Amino acid sequence: MSRLAGLLVMCAMVAAAVAPPATARPLDDVIESGTITIFVYSDYAPYSWGEGEAAQGIDVDIARAIGESLGVKTELLVRGADENLDDDLRVNIWKGDLIHRKAADVMLHVPVDGEVDARNEFAVITGPYFQEEMAIVVDLAVLPSVDTFGHFVSTPISVEVDTAGDFFLSNAFRGQLQQSIRRGRTFEIAASAFIDGEVPALMASRAQSEWAASQATANGIETAVLQPPMPGIVRTGWPIGIAVKHDSRDLGYAVGDVLTEMIDSGRMAALFAAYGVEWLPVEIQ
């Protein structure tokens, strides 16, 4: 490589390293452009799954309702989850991806957590729109009653790897459930093991459990969604909201107003029900 070529490469690397974060889009800019870009996860049924504009799910329907209420077109930014929530906020809200530096105006399905908010200075978490909880769904023909996770010392249970459910099951009863855990690389894989009758139980969020129950019922499996005691779990429930960039707070407030209207009108509950999921009101601690 020539000295000039090497210098050009070095300059390009420096420019990429110091490039400014993805440009914020306050409310006026979004309205003027006629389009709002909203992030949803790519493999997170029943909230969102699929690719691009063909994605479907609860959060996808909410995203489109937001655009409709604001009088703009909704453009979906659909990506998989990163290593943790901080990375998701960085890539999808305030900085963008490494190649295209593409970021969303609004990110859906963000846990409302003061600690997460405090350590992400370029993102603002707001607009809680439903309450999430942990639960299990069981095949009643195999497990007619589950009052304790002790049942899973000898009975298989499926769970998505590296989730709150996985961490809980791995440590419950001093690790005695380890041999019974059937981990799926994605929720789809973990849920399929239950829906197809390969295992008699699945641990996930309550909404995911209810959705899996509806799918398994269609396969002729009699199910029940349960919430037995979960001693030692970090939390059994948490509110879910949205995130916007730190200098797009007015957009966050406007979207929050849309979500509130959807809740008050009953539209939010109906939207959840279309996927076999019960909407629960937010519980702010």
C-alpha positions as CSV (number, residue, x, y, z in Angstrom):
1,M,0.0,0.0,0.0
2,S,1.4,3.4,-0.9
3,R,1.9,6.1,1.8
4,L,-0.9,8.2,0.3
5,A,-3.3,5.2,0.3
6,G,-2.4,4.4,3.8
7,L,-3.0,8.0,4.9
8,L,-6.4,8.0,3.2
9,V,-7.4,4.8,5.0
10,M,-6.3,6.2,8.3
11,C,-8.3,9.4,7.7
12,A,-11.4,7.4,6.9
13,M,-11.0,5.4,10.1
14,V,-10.6,8.5,12.2
15,A,-13.7,10.1,10.5
16,A,-15.8,7.0,11.3
17,A,-14.6,7.0,14.9
18,V,-15.5,10.7,15.5
19,A,-18.6,10.9,13.3
20,P,-21.4,12.5,15.2
21,P,-24.4,10.5,16.5
22,A,-27.4,10.0,14.2
23,T,-29.3,13.3,13.8
24,A,-32.2,13.7,16.2
25,R,-35.7,14.2,14.8
26,P,-37.9,16.3,17.0
27,L,-41.6,16.4,16.5
28,D,-41.7,19.3,14.0
29,D,-39.1,17.6,11.8
30,V,-41.0,14.3,11.8
31,I,-44.3,16.1,10.9
32,E,-42.6,18.1,8.2
33,S,-40.9,15.0,6.7
34,G,-44.2,13.1,6.6
35,T,-42.5,9.9,8.0
36,I,-41.7,8.6,11.4
37,T,-39.2,5.8,11.8
38,I,-40.1,3.4,14.7
39,F,-37.9,0.5,15.9
40,V,-39.3,-2.9,16.7
41,Y,-37.5,-6.2,17.4
42,S,-37.3,-8.8,14.6
43,D,-37.8,-12.0,16.6
44,Y,-40.1,-11.2,19.5
45,A,-43.5,-12.7,19.0
46,P,-46.2,-11.7,19.8
47,Y,-44.8,-8.2,20.0
48,S,-43.0,-8.1,16.6
49,W,-41.5,-10.6,14.2
50,G,-40.8,-10.8,10.5
51,E,-38.7,-8.4,8.3
52,G,-39.1,-4.9,7.1
53,E,-42.6,-3.7,6.3
54,A,-43.8,-7.3,6.3
55,A,-43.3,-7.5,10.1
56,Q,-46.3,-8.2,12.3
57,G,-47.2,-8.2,15.9
58,I,-48.5,-6.1,18.7
59,D,-45.7,-3.5,18.6
60,V,-45.9,-3.3,14.8
61,D,-49.6,-2.5,15.0
62,I,-48.9,0.1,17.7
63,A,-46.2,1.7,15.5
64,R,-48.6,2.0,12.7
65,A,-51.2,3.5,14.9
66,I,-48.7,6.1,16.1
67,G,-48.0,7.2,12.6
68,E,-51.7,7.3,11.8
69,S,-52.4,9.5,14.8
70,L,-49.6,11.9,14.0
71,G,-50.7,12.1,10.4
72,V,-47.4,10.7,9.0
73,K,-46.3,7.4,7.4
74,T,-44.7,4.8,9.6
75,E,-41.4,3.4,8.5
76,L,-40.3,0.3,10.5
77,L,-36.7,-0.2,11.6
78,V,-36.6,-4.0,12.3
79,R,-33.5,-5.4,14.0
80,G,-32.6,-8.2,16.3
81,A,-31.6,-7.6,19.9
82,D,-28.0,-6.7,20.7
83,E,-26.0,-7.9,23.7
84,N,-28.1,-5.8,26.2
85,L,-30.6,-2.9,26.4
86,D,-27.9,-0.3,26.6
87,D,-26.5,-1.5,23.2
88,D,-30.0,-1.5,21.8
89,L,-30.6,2.1,22.8
90,R,-27.2,3.1,21.4
91,V,-27.7,1.4,18.0
92,N,-31.3,2.1,17.4
93,I,-31.9,5.6,19.0
94,W,-28.9,7.8,19.5
95,K,-26.0,6.6,17.4
96,G,-27.2,4.3,14.7
97,D,-25.6,1.2,13.2
98,L,-21.9,1.2,12.3
99,I,-22.4,1.0,8.5
100,H,-25.4,3.2,7.6
101,R,-25.7,5.1,10.9
102,K,-29.4,4.5,10.7
103,A,-31.4,5.2,13.8
104,A,-35.1,5.4,14.6
105,D,-37.1,8.3,15.9
106,V,-38.9,6.1,18.4
107,M,-38.0,2.7,19.9
108,L,-40.8,0.5,21.2
109,H,-40.8,-2.1,23.9
110,V,-38.3,-0.5,26.3
111,P,-38.4,-1.5,30.0
112,V,-39.1,1.6,32.1
113,D,-36.2,1.5,34.4
114,G,-34.7,4.5,36.2
115,E,-31.2,3.0,36.3
116,V,-31.2,2.3,32.6
117,D,-32.5,5.8,31.9
118,A,-29.8,7.4,34.1
119,R,-26.9,5.6,32.4
120,N,-28.0,6.4,28.9
121,E,-27.6,10.1,28.6
122,F,-28.5,10.3,24.9
123,A,-31.8,8.5,25.3
124,V,-35.0,9.2,27.2
125,I,-37.3,6.5,28.3
126,T,-41.0,7.5,28.6
127,G,-44.5,6.7,27.6
128,P,-45.2,3.4,29.5
129,Y,-48.0,1.6,27.7
130,F,-48.4,-1.8,29.3
131,Q,-47.3,-4.0,32.2
132,E,-45.1,-7.0,31.6
133,E,-44.8,-10.0,33.9
134,M,-43.2,-13.4,34.0
135,A,-45.3,-16.5,33.7
136,I,-45.3,-20.1,32.4
137,V,-47.6,-21.9,30.1
138,V,-48.2,-25.6,30.7
139,D,-49.7,-28.6,28.9
140,L,-52.5,-29.6,31.3
141,A,-52.5,-33.2,30.2
142,V,-49.0,-33.5,31.7
143,L,-49.0,-30.8,34.4
144,P,-52.6,-30.4,35.7
145,S,-51.3,-28.3,38.6
146,V,-48.1,-26.3,39.1
147,D,-47.9,-24.6,42.5
148,T,-44.1,-24.6,42.6
149,F,-41.2,-24.7,40.2
150,G,-40.1,-27.8,42.0
151,H,-42.2,-29.7,39.5
152,F,-39.4,-29.0,37.0
153,V,-36.8,-30.9,38.9
154,S,-37.8,-33.9,36.7
155,T,-40.1,-32.3,34.1
156,P,-38.7,-30.5,31.0
157,I,-39.4,-26.8,30.6
158,S,-38.4,-24.7,27.6
159,V,-37.0,-21.2,27.7
160,E,-35.2,-18.7,25.5
161,V,-31.5,-18.6,26.3
162,D,-30.0,-15.7,28.2
163,T,-33.4,-14.2,29.3
164,A,-34.8,-13.5,32.8
165,G,-36.6,-16.8,32.7
166,D,-33.4,-18.7,31.8
167,F,-31.4,-17.0,34.6
168,F,-34.2,-17.8,37.1
169,L,-34.5,-21.4,36.1
170,S,-30.8,-21.9,36.1
171,N,-30.5,-20.8,39.7
172,A,-33.8,-22.0,41.2
173,F,-33.6,-24.7,43.8
174,R,-29.8,-24.4,43.9
175,G,-29.5,-25.4,40.3
176,Q,-31.6,-28.6,40.6
177,L,-33.6,-27.7,37.5
178,Q,-30.6,-27.5,35.2
179,Q,-31.1,-31.0,33.7
180,S,-34.7,-30.2,32.8
181,I,-34.1,-26.9,31.0
182,R,-34.5,-27.0,27.3
183,R,-33.0,-23.7,25.9
184,G,-33.9,-22.2,22.6
185,R,-31.5,-19.8,20.8
186,T,-34.5,-17.6,20.0
187,F,-38.0,-17.3,21.5
188,E,-39.5,-18.8,18.4
189,I,-37.4,-22.0,18.9
190,A,-38.2,-22.2,22.6
191,A,-41.9,-21.6,22.0
192,S,-42.0,-24.1,19.2
193,A,-40.8,-26.9,21.5
194,F,-44.0,-26.3,23.6
195,I,-46.4,-25.5,20.8
196,D,-45.4,-28.7,19.0
197,G,-45.8,-30.8,22.1
198,E,-42.1,-31.6,22.6
199,V,-42.0,-30.2,26.1
200,P,-44.9,-29.7,28.5
201,A,-44.0,-26.2,29.7
202,L,-42.5,-22.9,28.6
203,M,-41.3,-20.0,30.7
204,A,-41.4,-16.5,29.1
205,S,-43.1,-13.2,29.6
206,R,-46.8,-13.4,30.4
207,A,-47.7,-12.0,27.0
208,Q,-45.4,-14.5,25.2
209,S,-46.8,-17.3,27.3
210,E,-50.4,-16.3,26.4
211,W,-49.5,-16.2,22.7
212,A,-47.8,-19.6,22.9
213,A,-50.9,-20.9,24.7
214,S,-53.1,-19.8,21.8
215,Q,-50.8,-21.4,19.3
216,A,-50.7,-24.7,21.2
217,T,-54.4,-24.7,21.7
218,A,-54.8,-24.6,17.9
219,N,-52.6,-27.8,17.9
220,G,-55.1,-29.5,20.2
221,I,-53.1,-29.0,23.4
222,E,-55.1,-27.9,26.5
223,T,-53.1,-25.2,28.2
224,A,-53.0,-22.9,31.2
225,V,-50.9,-19.8,31.8
226,L,-49.7,-19.8,35.4
227,Q,-47.6,-17.6,37.8
228,P,-46.3,-19.8,40.6
229,P,-44.0,-18.3,43.2
230,M,-40.7,-17.3,41.8
231,P,-38.4,-16.9,44.8
232,G,-35.1,-15.2,44.0
233,I,-36.1,-13.8,40.6
234,V,-34.9,-10.2,40.0
235,R,-38.4,-8.9,39.2
236,T,-41.7,-10.5,38.4
237,G,-43.1,-7.5,36.5
238,W,-42.1,-4.2,34.9
239,P,-43.7,-1.5,32.8
240,I,-42.9,-1.2,29.1
241,G,-42.5,2.1,27.3
242,I,-40.7,3.9,24.5
243,A,-37.4,5.6,24.0
244,V,-36.5,8.7,22.0
245,K,-33.2,10.7,21.6
246,H,-32.4,13.1,24.4
247,D,-33.2,16.2,22.3
248,S,-36.4,14.7,20.9
249,R,-38.4,14.9,24.1
250,D,-41.3,16.7,22.4
251,L,-41.7,13.7,20.1
252,G,-41.7,11.4,23.1
253,Y,-44.4,13.4,24.7
254,A,-46.5,13.4,21.5
255,V,-46.2,9.6,21.1
256,G,-46.9,9.2,24.8
257,D,-50.2,11.1,24.3
258,V,-51.1,8.8,21.4
259,L,-50.4,5.7,23.6
260,T,-52.5,7.2,26.4
261,E,-55.4,7.8,24.0
262,M,-55.2,4.2,22.8
263,I,-55.3,3.0,26.3
264,D,-58.2,5.2,27.4
265,S,-60.3,4.4,24.3
266,G,-59.8,0.6,24.7
267,R,-58.0,0.4,21.4
268,M,-54.8,-0.9,23.1
269,A,-56.6,-3.7,24.9
270,A,-58.3,-4.7,21.7
271,L,-55.0,-4.7,19.8
272,F,-53.4,-7.0,22.4
273,A,-56.5,-9.3,22.4
274,A,-56.1,-9.8,18.7
275,Y,-53.0,-11.8,19.5
276,G,-54.5,-13.8,22.3
277,V,-52.9,-11.5,25.0
278,E,-54.5,-9.7,27.8
279,W,-53.4,-6.0,28.2
280,L,-52.5,-5.1,31.7
281,P,-52.3,-1.5,33.0
282,V,-49.0,-0.1,34.0
283,E,-47.8,-0.3,37.6
284,I,-45.3,2.4,38.3
285,Q,-43.3,1.8,41.5
